[in-house]
Amino acid sequence: MKVLIVDDNKIARTTMKQLASQVKDIVVTGDFANAIDAYSFLKEKPADLLLLDIEMPGMTGLELTKNLDNNRPVIIFTTSKKDYAVEAFELNVADYIVKPVTPARFIQAIEKAREIIESSQQEIKVDEDEFIFIRDSNIVRRLKIDDILFAEAMGDYVKLHTAQKFYAIHTTLKAVEERLPASKFIRVHRSYIAAVQKIDTIRDGALVINGKPVPVADAFRTSLNKRMNIL
């Protein structure tokens, strides 16, 4: 597991590295005192996990998270304040640790991150016949890709919506996006992926698919318009 540490406090970075060194499969690929340098590094060398402080000069940890693309690492926030917890979890992070970080709490957060990473690698598989296999409760179910209307991130789960029902699977939206064909699906929001051919209308900043609104974020609007070849 490739891990990146970002914290403007040198002692905090040292502590994180010491804790990480106690976990056998973790490799710290870099540590940075500011989010801007970390952002540049991640563009060149992707990581599996980001141990990220929030209050930093120049760019906060929350801002870094929002600016990372669809292939962002799993994120654990490490901060001295509880104030940002709600906003942090709205960004679908794995965990939120309030400093000082104890070894037990660190391991707990790492295990949460590990589950997300492993589920993104194992729980969804695309075969040659345009199906995906998902773990629905305790059942592995085959789901036809053309039946998926849109995917919605909900905390540690992703809801795959079809015309009849939705399936909640324990994975990340990043994992879903990587395994759905890009020729049929497009990211329209940090929490939503839509099936292009299922879009009925676009109005007031949202798509309508099968009568259900799907929000479109400003950051994805231009690519959506190009993809749909809107006149």
Contacts in CASP RR format, 6 or more apart in sequence:
PFRMAT RR
TARGET T0000
AUTHOR 0000-0000-0000
METHOD contacts of the structure
MODEL  1
MKVLIVDDNKIARTTMKQLASQVKDIVVTGDFANAIDAYSFLKEKPADLL
LLDIEMPGMTGLELTKNLDNNRPVIIFTTSKKDYAVEAFELNVADYIVKP
VTPARFIQAIEKAREIIESSQQEIKVDEDEFIFIRDSNIVRRLKIDDILF
AEAMGDYVKLHTAQKFYAIHTTLKAVEERLPASKFIRVHRSYIAAVQKID
TIRDGALVINGKPVPVADAFRTSLNKRMNIL
1 25 0 8 1.000
1 26 0 8 1.000
1 27 0 8 1.000
1 48 0 8 1.000
1 49 0 8 1.000
1 113 0 8 1.000
1 114 0 8 1.000
1 117 0 8 1.000
2 27 0 8 1.000
2 29 0 8 1.000
2 46 0 8 1.000
2 47 0 8 1.000
2 48 0 8 1.000
2 49 0 8 1.000
3 20 0 8 1.000
3 26 0 8 1.000
3 27 0 8 1.000
3 28 0 8 1.000
3 29 0 8 1.000
3 47 0 8 1.000
3 48 0 8 1.000
3 49 0 8 1.000
3 50 0 8 1.000
3 51 0 8 1.000
4 28 0 8 1.000
4 29 0 8 1.000
4 30 0 8 1.000
4 31 0 8 1.000
4 32 0 8 1.000
4 38 0 8 1.000
4 41 0 8 1.000
4 42 0 8 1.000
4 47 0 8 1.000
4 49 0 8 1.000
4 50 0 8 1.000
4 51 0 8 1.000
4 73 0 8 1.000
5 13 0 8 1.000
5 16 0 8 1.000
5 17 0 8 1.000
5 20 0 8 1.000
5 28 0 8 1.000
5 30 0 8 1.000
5 31 0 8 1.000
5 32 0 8 1.000
5 51 0 8 1.000
6 31 0 8 1.000
6 32 0 8 1.000
6 34 0 8 1.000
6 35 0 8 1.000
6 38 0 8 1.000
6 50 0 8 1.000
6 51 0 8 1.000
6 52 0 8 1.000
6 53 0 8 1.000
6 56 0 8 1.000
6 61 0 8 1.000
6 64 0 8 1.000
7 13 0 8 1.000
7 16 0 8 1.000
7 31 0 8 1.000
7 33 0 8 1.000
7 51 0 8 1.000
7 52 0 8 1.000
7 53 0 8 1.000
7 56 0 8 1.000
7 78 0 8 1.000
8 33 0 8 1.000
8 34 0 8 1.000
8 53 0 8 1.000
8 55 0 8 1.000
8 56 0 8 1.000
8 57 0 8 1.000
9 53 0 8 1.000
10 33 0 8 1.000
12 53 0 8 1.000
12 78 0 8 1.000
12 99 0 8 1.000
13 31 0 8 1.000
13 33 0 8 1.000
15 100 0 8 1.000
15 101 0 8 1.000
16 31 0 8 1.000
16 51 0 8 1.000
16 78 0 8 1.000
16 101 0 8 1.000
17 28 0 8 1.000
17 31 0 8 1.000
19 101 0 8 1.000
19 103 0 8 1.000
19 106 0 8 1.000
20 26 0 8 1.000
20 28 0 8 1.000
20 51 0 8 1.000
21 28 0 8 1.000
22 103 0 8 1.000
23 107 0 8 1.000
23 110 0 8 1.000
26 49 0 8 1.000
26 110 0 8 1.000
29 45 0 8 1.000
29 47 0 8 1.000
30 41 0 8 1.000
32 38 0 8 1.000
32 41 0 8 1.000
33 56 0 8 1.000
34 56 0 8 1.000
34 57 0 8 1.000
34 58 0 8 1.000
34 59 0 8 1.000
35 52 0 8 1.000
35 56 0 8 1.000
35 58 0 8 1.000
35 59 0 8 1.000
35 60 0 8 1.000
35 61 0 8 1.000
35 63 0 8 1.000
35 64 0 8 1.000
36 58 0 8 1.000
36 59 0 8 1.000
38 50 0 8 1.000
38 52 0 8 1.000
38 64 0 8 1.000
39 59 0 8 1.000
39 64 0 8 1.000
39 67 0 8 1.000
39 68 0 8 1.000
42 50 0 8 1.000
42 68 0 8 1.000
42 72 0 8 1.000
42 73 0 8 1.000
46 71 0 8 1.000
46 73 0 8 1.000
47 73 0 8 1.000
48 73 0 8 1.000
48 74 0 8 1.000
48 117 0 8 1.000
49 73 0 8 1.000
49 74 0 8 1.000
49 75 0 8 1.000
49 76 0 8 1.000
49 94 0 8 1.000
49 110 0 8 1.000
49 113 0 8 1.000
49 117 0 8 1.000
50 72 0 8 1.000
50 73 0 8 1.000
50 74 0 8 1.000
50 75 0 8 1.000
50 76 0 8 1.000
51 76 0 8 1.000
51 78 0 8 1.000
52 61 0 8 1.000
52 64 0 8 1.000
52 65 0 8 1.000
52 75 0 8 1.000
52 76 0 8 1.000
52 77 0 8 1.000
52 78 0 8 1.000
53 61 0 8 1.000
53 77 0 8 1.000
53 78 0 8 1.000
53 79 0 8 1.000
54 60 0 8 1.000
54 61 0 8 1.000
54 62 0 8 1.000
54 77 0 8 1.000
54 79 0 8 1.000
54 81 0 8 1.000
54 84 0 8 1.000
54 88 0 8 1.000
55 79 0 8 1.000
55 80 0 8 1.000
55 81 0 8 1.000
59 67 0 8 1.000
61 77 0 8 1.000
62 84 0 8 1.000
62 87 0 8 1.000
62 88 0 8 1.000
62 91 0 8 1.000
65 72 0 8 1.000
65 75 0 8 1.000
65 91 0 8 1.000
65 93 0 8 1.000
66 91 0 8 1.000
66 190 0 8 1.000
70 174 0 8 1.000
70 177 0 8 1.000
70 187 0 8 1.000
71 174 0 8 1.000
71 178 0 8 1.000
72 174 0 8 1.000
74 93 0 8 1.000
74 94 0 8 1.000
74 113 0 8 1.000
74 116 0 8 1.000
74 117 0 8 1.000
74 172 0 8 1.000
75 91 0 8 1.000
75 93 0 8 1.000
75 94 0 8 1.000
76 93 0 8 1.000
76 94 0 8 1.000
76 95 0 8 1.000
76 96 0 8 1.000
76 97 0 8 1.000
76 109 0 8 1.000
76 110 0 8 1.000
76 112 0 8 1.000
76 113 0 8 1.000
77 84 0 8 1.000
77 88 0 8 1.000
77 93 0 8 1.000
77 95 0 8 1.000
77 96 0 8 1.000
77 97 0 8 1.000
78 97 0 8 1.000
78 99 0 8 1.000
78 101 0 8 1.000
79 96 0 8 1.000
79 97 0 8 1.000
79 98 0 8 1.000
79 99 0 8 1.000
80 98 0 8 1.000
80 99 0 8 1.000
81 98 0 8 1.000
82 98 0 8 1.000
84 96 0 8 1.000
85 96 0 8 1.000
88 96 0 8 1.000
89 96 0 8 1.000
89 155 0 8 1.000
91 190 0 8 1.000
92 153 0 8 1.000
92 155 0 8 1.000
92 156 0 8 1.000
92 172 0 8 1.000
92 173 0 8 1.000
92 190 0 8 1.000
92 191 0 8 1.000
94 109 0 8 1.000
94 112 0 8 1.000
94 113 0 8 1.000
94 116 0 8 1.000
94 156 0 8 1.000
95 108 0 8 1.000
95 109 0 8 1.000
95 112 0 8 1.000
95 113 0 8 1.000
97 105 0 8 1.000
97 106 0 8 1.000
97 109 0 8 1.000
115 170 0 8 1.000
116 156 0 8 1.000
116 171 0 8 1.000
116 172 0 8 1.000
119 170 0 8 1.000
119 171 0 8 1.000
119 172 0 8 1.000
119 175 0 8 1.000
120 171 0 8 1.000
120 172 0 8 1.000
120 174 0 8 1.000
120 175 0 8 1.000
120 178 0 8 1.000
121 175 0 8 1.000
123 134 0 8 1.000
123 135 0 8 1.000
123 169 0 8 1.000
123 170 0 8 1.000
123 171 0 8 1.000
123 175 0 8 1.000
124 132 0 8 1.000
124 133 0 8 1.000
124 134 0 8 1.000
124 169 0 8 1.000
124 171 0 8 1.000
124 175 0 8 1.000
124 176 0 8 1.000
124 179 0 8 1.000
125 132 0 8 1.000
125 133 0 8 1.000
125 179 0 8 1.000
126 132 0 8 1.000
126 145 0 8 1.000
126 179 0 8 1.000
126 180 0 8 1.000
126 181 0 8 1.000
127 133 0 8 1.000
130 144 0 8 1.000
130 145 0 8 1.000
130 146 0 8 1.000
130 181 0 8 1.000
131 142 0 8 1.000
131 143 0 8 1.000
131 144 0 8 1.000
131 145 0 8 1.000
132 142 0 8 1.000
132 143 0 8 1.000
132 145 0 8 1.000
132 179 0 8 1.000
132 180 0 8 1.000
133 140 0 8 1.000
133 141 0 8 1.000
133 142 0 8 1.000
133 143 0 8 1.000
134 140 0 8 1.000
134 141 0 8 1.000
134 143 0 8 1.000
134 160 0 8 1.000
134 167 0 8 1.000
134 169 0 8 1.000
135 141 0 8 1.000
135 169 0 8 1.000
135 170 0 8 1.000
136 167 0 8 1.000
136 168 0 8 1.000
136 169 0 8 1.000
141 167 0 8 1.000
143 160 0 8 1.000
143 162 0 8 1.000
143 167 0 8 1.000
145 180 0 8 1.000
145 181 0 8 1.000
145 184 0 8 1.000
146 184 0 8 1.000
147 162 0 8 1.000
147 163 0 8 1.000
148 160 0 8 1.000
148 161 0 8 1.000
148 162 0 8 1.000
148 180 0 8 1.000
148 185 0 8 1.000
148 195 0 8 1.000
149 161 0 8 1.000
149 162 0 8 1.000
149 163 0 8 1.000
149 194 0 8 1.000
149 195 0 8 1.000
149 198 0 8 1.000
149 209 0 8 1.000
149 210 0 8 1.000
149 212 0 8 1.000
150 161 0 8 1.000
150 192 0 8 1.000
150 193 0 8 1.000
150 194 0 8 1.000
150 195 0 8 1.000
150 198 0 8 1.000
150 207 0 8 1.000
150 209 0 8 1.000
150 212 0 8 1.000
150 214 0 8 1.000
151 158 0 8 1.000
151 159 0 8 1.000
151 160 0 8 1.000
151 161 0 8 1.000
151 173 0 8 1.000
151 176 0 8 1.000
151 177 0 8 1.000
151 180 0 8 1.000
151 185 0 8 1.000
151 192 0 8 1.000
151 193 0 8 1.000
152 158 0 8 1.000
152 159 0 8 1.000
152 161 0 8 1.000
152 166 0 8 1.000
152 191 0 8 1.000
152 192 0 8 1.000
152 214 0 8 1.000
153 172 0 8 1.000
153 173 0 8 1.000
153 190 0 8 1.000
153 191 0 8 1.000
153 192 0 8 1.000
154 168 0 8 1.000
154 191 0 8 1.000
156 170 0 8 1.000
157 168 0 8 1.000
157 169 0 8 1.000
157 170 0 8 1.000
157 171 0 8 1.000
158 168 0 8 1.000
158 169 0 8 1.000
158 171 0 8 1.000
158 172 0 8 1.000
158 173 0 8 1.000
158 175 0 8 1.000
158 176 0 8 1.000
159 166 0 8 1.000
159 167 0 8 1.000
159 168 0 8 1.000
160 166 0 8 1.000
160 167 0 8 1.000
160 169 0 8 1.000
160 176 0 8 1.000
161 209 0 8 1.000
161 210 0 8 1.000
161 212 0 8 1.000
163 210 0 8 1.000
173 190 0 8 1.000
173 191 0 8 1.000
173 193 0 8 1.000
176 193 0 8 1.000
177 185 0 8 1.000
177 187 0 8 1.000
177 193 0 8 1.000
180 193 0 8 1.000
184 195 0 8 1.000
184 196 0 8 1.000
184 197 0 8 1.000
185 193 0 8 1.000
185 194 0 8 1.000
185 195 0 8 1.000
185 196 0 8 1.000
186 193 0 8 1.000
186 194 0 8 1.000
186 196 0 8 1.000
186 220 0 8 1.000
186 223 0 8 1.000
186 224 0 8 1.000
186 227 0 8 1.000
187 193 0 8 1.000
187 220 0 8 1.000
188 194 0 8 1.000
188 207 0 8 1.000
188 214 0 8 1.000
188 215 0 8 1.000
188 216 0 8 1.000
188 217 0 8 1.000
188 220 0 8 1.000
188 224 0 8 1.000
189 214 0 8 1.000
189 215 0 8 1.000
189 216 0 8 1.000
189 217 0 8 1.000
189 220 0 8 1.000
190 217 0 8 1.000
191 215 0 8 1.000
192 214 0 8 1.000
192 215 0 8 1.000
194 207 0 8 1.000
194 209 0 8 1.000
194 214 0 8 1.000
195 209 0 8 1.000
196 227 0 8 1.000
196 228 0 8 1.000
198 209 0 8 1.000
198 210 0 8 1.000
199 207 0 8 1.000
199 208 0 8 1.000
199 209 0 8 1.000
199 228 0 8 1.000
200 207 0 8 1.000
200 208 0 8 1.000
200 209 0 8 1.000
200 210 0 8 1.000
200 211 0 8 1.000
201 207 0 8 1.000
201 208 0 8 1.000
202 208 0 8 1.000
202 216 0 8 1.000
202 224 0 8 1.000
202 228 0 8 1.000
205 215 0 8 1.000
205 216 0 8 1.000
205 221 0 8 1.000
206 213 0 8 1.000
206 214 0 8 1.000
206 215 0 8 1.000
206 216 0 8 1.000
207 213 0 8 1.000
207 214 0 8 1.000
207 215 0 8 1.000
207 216 0 8 1.000
208 214 0 8 1.000
216 224 0 8 1.000
END
